[in-house]
Amino acid sequence: MLEIKGIKAGYGSTEVLRSVSLKAERGMITTLIGANGAGKTTTLNCIMNVVKPYEGSILWKGRELTSLKPSEIVRAGISLIPEGRHIFPRMTVRENLEMGAYTRRGEKVAGDMQWVLDLFPVLKERIRQEAGTLSGGEQQMLVIGRSLMSDPELILMDEPSMGLAPIIVEQVFDVVRRISETGKTILLVEQNAALALAIANEGYVIELGTIVLSGGGVDLLRNPEVEKAYLGL
C-alpha cells in the first residue's frame, strides 16, 4: 500500500534522511527500529508531508503524497499517532475521540466510536472525564482511539511505548495486534526493538538516515547484528 523510494530530507541545512526506501504491505505490521536521531520520526513526518523531502517519492496506493497537504493525506486514509501523547487535556475523552473524526460525516462514525470504546473499556468508563486527568497509559490508549476515529487504512505509530510501565506496554502492543487483525495496515516506529519485531510481519533497521537491514520481523529478531545493537545480547 505504501512505498517510499529514496527519500532524502532534513531540517534546514541538517540532513537527517540520506536515502530511505521501504514498503508497508496491506494488512501487515511493518516496524522501523533504530537509535535516537536515526531518522525514524522524520520518516513518518515525511509520509504526512509535515517535513517535505528534498528528493525521492512516497506512493500511497500508487498516489504521490509529497504534493498533498497533511489534511488531504488524512482524508486519503492515513493517520499519524505522534510521539508524546498529544491529547487535548481540557477536553473530555469523548470530545478527544470526536476530534479524530473531524474529516468524516455519517452514521458510521457512531459505530466506530462504539468499537473504540469496546477496544478500550477504560475509556468507556472515563468518557466524560477530562483527558488531562488520565494516566499516561490511558492517554496513550486515547491517542490510539482518536486515530482510529478517522477510519484510516494505514496507521503510523511513533513510539507508542515511550514512558509507559512494562505492563501497560504489553497492553498497548496487544492492542496493536488486535487492530492489525481487523485489516488495518500499521507502520510502527519503536525503540523497544524486541517487542516491535516480535509482532511485526516485516522490519527495517535505520542508522544515520539510511536503511541498513530489512527482513521478516522474527528473522531480524534473531539477527546477530540486531541482537548486539538493539537487544542488548
N, C-alpha and C positions, 0 to 999 in steps of 0.2 A: 504493500500500500504506500509506504513512504520510502523514498530513495534519495540519499544525499550523495552528491558527486563532487569530490574535490573542493570542498568548502575551505576558503581562507577568510578569516575575519578577526576583528580585534576592537580595541577601544582607542580612538585617536591614532597615535603613531605606534601603539603597542600591539603587535600581532600576537594573537592567542591561538587561533586555529591555523595551522600551517598547511594541512591537507587532510581533510576528514571525509571519508566515504563510508557509508553504512546503509543497511536496509532494515526496515521493520515490516515483517510479513503479517498479513491479515490474520487476526485472531491469536497471535502469538505474543509472548512476553519477550522483549529484547532488552538487554541491560547494557549499560555503558558504565564501566568502572574505571577508576583512576585516582591518583592523589589529588589533594587540593591544588588548584591552579592549573590542572592539566587541560582544562577546556570543556568540562562536562556541561556546566551550566550555560556557557556560551553557545554550545551546540544547540541546546534547547531554545535559547533565545533567538538563534538564527532561524530555527524552524518557524517560530512565531513572528519572525521579522521584526522583533524588538531590537535586535542587532542585525544590521544589513551586511551580508557577506561582501567582501571585496571581489571574490571570484567564486565560481562554482555554481551548482544548480541544486535546488531542493524540489523534488517532484512528489506530489501527493495525488495518488491515483492518476498519474500522468500529467497533472496540472502543476505548472510552475508557481511556487509560493513566494519567491523573492520579490514579485511585483505587487503582492497583495498587502493590504493593511492588516494589523493584528485582528481587528474586529471581523474582517472578511474571512480570515483563517479560522476563527472560531465558528463562524457560520458554515464554513466548508466541512466542519466535523472534527476539529482538533481542539483539545482543551489542555491547558498547562496548569499543573499543580505546583506552584513555586516553592522553593526552599524557604523555610522560616514561618510557615503557617500564617499567611496574611489574611486574617479574618477581619470582619467589621465588628470591633469589640462592643460598641454601644448598641448594636442591633441584636435582635433575638436570633436564636438558632433558626427559626422558620424564615425570618427575613433574610438571613445569610443564604439559605438554600434557595430562596426565591430569586436572589440576585444572580445565582448561577443560571437561571432560565430566562435572563433578560432578553435574549435574542429569539425566544420562542413564544408561540401562542397555541391555544387549543387544549382540548381535554387531556391529551397525553401527558401534559405537564403534571396534572394531579396524580396520575398513575405513577409517574416517575418519582414524585415526592414520596408516595407511599412505599415504593420499592427501596428508596434510600433509607427511609426510617426503619424498614424491616431489616435492611442490611446493617444498620447501626442502631440497635434498640436504645442505647444510652441517649442518642439524640432525640428519640421519640419521648423519652422521659423528661428531657430538658427543652422541649420545643419552644416554650415561652421564656426561657432563661436568656439573659444577655450573654452573648458569645464570649465576652471578655472574662466571664467568671468561670468558664470551663477549665478543666485541667489541660495540660499540654497534649496528652493523648486524645482527649475528647476534641480538642481544637483540630488536631490532625485529621480525625475522622470527619469533622465538619468540613474541612477544606476538600477532602476527597469527595464527600457527598455533594458539595456545591459544584464541583467539577462535573459530576455525573448528571447534574440537573440540566446541563447544556446538551445532553444526549449525544456525546461525542462518539465517533468511531475510533479515534486514536486519542489516547490519554498519555500526556507527557508528565512524568513524576520526577521531581527534583528533590532527592534526599528525604524521602518520607520518614526515615527512621531517626533523623537528626534530633538529638536532645531528649529522646524518649527512653523510659525504663525498659530493660530487656523483655519483660512480659508483655508490655504494650507493643514493642517492636514486632514480636511474634504475632500479635493480633492484627497489626497493620499488614504484615506480609500475607497472613491468611486471607484478609480482605482482598488484597491484590490478586491472589489466586482465584478467589470467587468471582471477582469482576471479569477476569480473563475467561472464565468458564462460560460467561454469558455471550462471548463472541467479540468483546472489545479487544482492540489492539493496544498494547502498552509498551511504551519506551521508558524504561526505568533507569534513572541516574542515581547511583548509590555508592557510598563509601564502604558500607558493610558488604564486602565482596562475597563472603561466604553465603549469606542469606540470599543476596541478589542472584548469584549464579545458580544456587540450588533450585530456584523457582523459574529460571529463565530457559526459554527454548533456544535462544541464541544470545551470545555475549560478545562484547568488544572491549578491548583494553586501550585506553588513550593515555599517552605520555607526551607532555610538552606539545600539545596541539596536533598530534599525529596518532592514528590508529596503528598500534604495533602488534596486536594479536586479535584474532577473532575465531569463533567456532561455537559449537554447542555449549550450552551452559554447564552441563556436567563435565564435558571434556575440558573446559577451561578451569573448572574447579579442581581437576586432577593434574593440571599442567604444572610442572615443577617451577617454572618462572613465576606463575601466578601465586603458587603456594608460598614461595620465598618472599615476593614483593608485597603481597596483599593479604595473605592469610597468616603470616607470622609463623610459618612452619619451616 
